C-alpha cells in the first residue's frame, strides 16, 4: 500500500470511476480528478466472465499509482478473485472490494486483502441480499452497493437501491454502536448531480461517479465544477 495515500477524512467521499475516462490520457485524467478534489480513484476490473465486459488489470493500476496521492479503490468484478488480490496490492491498490458470489470463502478473501496491507470490502449487486455482510462485519472497511447491474458504465440508477442503502446503514450503525470499526458505505452506478442528494440521505457516504465526472464539459468548469456540485448536494442532503 502506498505510504503517500491521502488519509480518508471527509464525511463525503467522491470516487470518480476511470471506466469513463479517456484511456489515451489516463495519467493526465487521474491527475486532473485529484486536482479537482476527488477523494479516491475508483478502478473497475471486469473479466468478461463474472460480468459481460473486459477492462483493466494490475499493470494499469501500477501505471497510474505514481500519478496520484489519493487512494485507489479497486472494485474486482472477477471470478475467482483470490489470485488477483496480491497483484493489485503490489500494484498500489489501497482498498479492494469483491463480490461474495465470486469467492468460495468470503471471510478468507477479506483476510487475504488485509494481509496484503489493503482495506477490504464486499460489493453487492442489486439482487444480492445484505445478509452477506452480517457475519463478516468485523473484517469490513467498506460495503459497496451496486445501483446498476455491473458490467457497463452510463447506466441509470436503480431506485430500489435507496431502501437497501437505508437497511445497510442501519446494520453498520448497529455494528459501530456496539464498538465495531467504522465501515464506509459506497454506492456505484448512475450517480449524478441530480440524485446524489437522495442517495446520501439514504445513508451512502462514498459515491462512485463515472460519466457524471468525466463527461463534464470543459466550458462549464470541467471536473472541478462537477465535483463541487456533487459534494455540495451530498452534504446538504
N, C-alpha and C positions, 0 to 999 in steps of 0.2 A: 504494500500500500504506500502511496506517495506521502512523504513526510511534509510536502508542501501544500497538501489539500487545505482548502479554506474550511474552518470549523462551521458546523451547521448550527446557526444561532437564530435565524429568522423564524418567527412563528408561521410564516407563509413561505414555502419554497417553490420556486418556479424551475422546472427541469425541461428545457427545450429538447425535443427529440430530433436527433440528427438524421433520422429516416427521411425528413422533409428538407434537409439541407442540400446545397449544391455540392455533390461529391467531387467535382472537379476542383473545388476550392475549399476542401474540408478543414484544413488547418486555419485558413482565414475565417471560415464560418464559426468555428468554435471559439476563436479569439474574440470575434465580434459579439457573440452572445454573452461571453463572460464580461466584456466591457460594457454591455448593455444592462448588466445586473442579474444574469442568471445565477442560480444557486448551485445547480447541478447540470451536467451534460447527460441526457438520457440516451442510452446506447442500445438500440433494438437489435437483437440477434435472432434471426429466423433461419430454419434449416430445411425448408421445403419437405418436412416430414411431420413434425408436430403442428406446424402451420403451413399454409399453401403459399409460401414465398421464401426467397433466399436472399439474405442480406450480407452482413459483415461479420468478421471474426476477430480473434485476438490480435492479429497483426495490425489491423486498423486501429484498435484500441491503443496499442503500443505506439502507433504513429502519432495519434492526437495527444497522448499524455503530456509531452513536453510543451504543448501549446497553451495549456490552461493550468491554473492552480486550484480551481474548484473541483469537487468530487465528480467522478464518473460513475453513473448509476446504470449498471449493466442489467438488462432485462433479457433473460435467457428463455426464448421460445423454441426450445430444442428438446429432443428426446433421443437417447438418455442425456442427463445433464452432468453427471459427476466428472467425467473425463475432461470437460471444458473448464471447470471451476479453477483448477490450478493455473491453467493457461491464462485466463483472464485476470486472475490475481497478480500473476507475474507481469502481465501487460499494463498494469496500472489501475485496474478497477478498484473503487473504494466501497461500493455497495453492489451486491449481486442478488437478484431475485430470480426465482424459477417457479414453474408451475408444478404443483404437487403431483398431478396426474402423470408427470413425466419422470418421476423419481420412484424407485422401488422402496426406498426407505427415507421418508421426508426428514425425520429427526437427524439421521446420519448425514444427509446432504446439507442441512443447515449447519451442523457442526463442522463439516468439511470446509464450508465457506469461512466460518470463523477461524478455523485452524490456519487458514491461509491469510489471515490478517484483514479480512473484509467484513463489513456489516452484512447481515443476512436478512432476506425476506422471501415471502411467498407471494405469487401472483395468482389471482383467482379470476377466471373467465366469467362472463355474465351469468352462465348457468351453473357455475361451480359453487357449492354451498360454503358458507362461512365456517362450518364445522371443522374444516381442515386446520384452522388456526388455533382451535381451543386447546389442543394437547401439546402444542409446541410454543406456547406464548413466551416461555422463558428464554427461548432461543431466537426470538424475532426482534429485528430492529425496524422492520417495515412490513406492512401489508399493502400490496398493490392490487387495487380493484380495477379490472378492465371494464371500461364503459362502452366498448365496442368488441366485436369478435376479433381476436388477434390475427394479424397477417398482412394488413394493408393500412397505410395512412389515409387521412382525409375522410374517414367515416363519420357518421352522425352519432352523437351521444345517445345512449340508450337510457330513457328516463327512469326505468325501474332500478337503475344503479343508485338513485338517491335514497331509497328505502334501505338498500343494502349497506350504503355508507353509514346511515344512522345506526343500524344494528352493529356494524363493525366498530363504530366509535364507542358505543355503549360497552362492548366487550373489552376494548382497550382501556376505557376509563375504569372498569371494574378491576382489571388486572393491575393498573398503576395505583389505584386506591388501596390495594392490598399489599403494596410495597414492591410491585414489579417494575421493571425498567420501562422507560418511555419507548413507544413504538410509533413510528411515522405511519400515516395513512395516506397513501398515494392513489391518485386516480389517473387513468390513461385512456384517452380516446374521445375525440370530439370536444375537447375543452377549448372554449372560445371566450372572448371578452364579454359576450352577451349571456353566458351561462355559468361562468366561473363563480359568480356570487352565490347562486343557489347550491352549487356543488360544495363550496366552502361552508355554507350554512348547514349542510347535511353532515359535515364532520371531517371532510378532507383537509389536510394541511400541506400536501405536496402535490403539485399539478404538472403533469406532462402535457406539453403543448407543442405540436409539430408544425402543421401548416399554418396555425394561427400566428406563430412567430416567424417562421422562415418565409411565409408568404406575405409578410407585411411590406407595403410599398415604401420605397425609399423616400418618395415625395412626402409621406406623412410622418417622417421621422424614423422610419425603419424599425429595427429590433428594439431600440431603446424605448421608443414611444409605446409599442405594443406591450412590452414587458411591464412598464409602469402602469398601463391600463389594467392588465391582468392582476397585478399585485394590489392595486388600489381597490378594484372590485372585490377581490377575495377578502381583503382586510375589513372592508366596510360591510361584509355580509352579516 
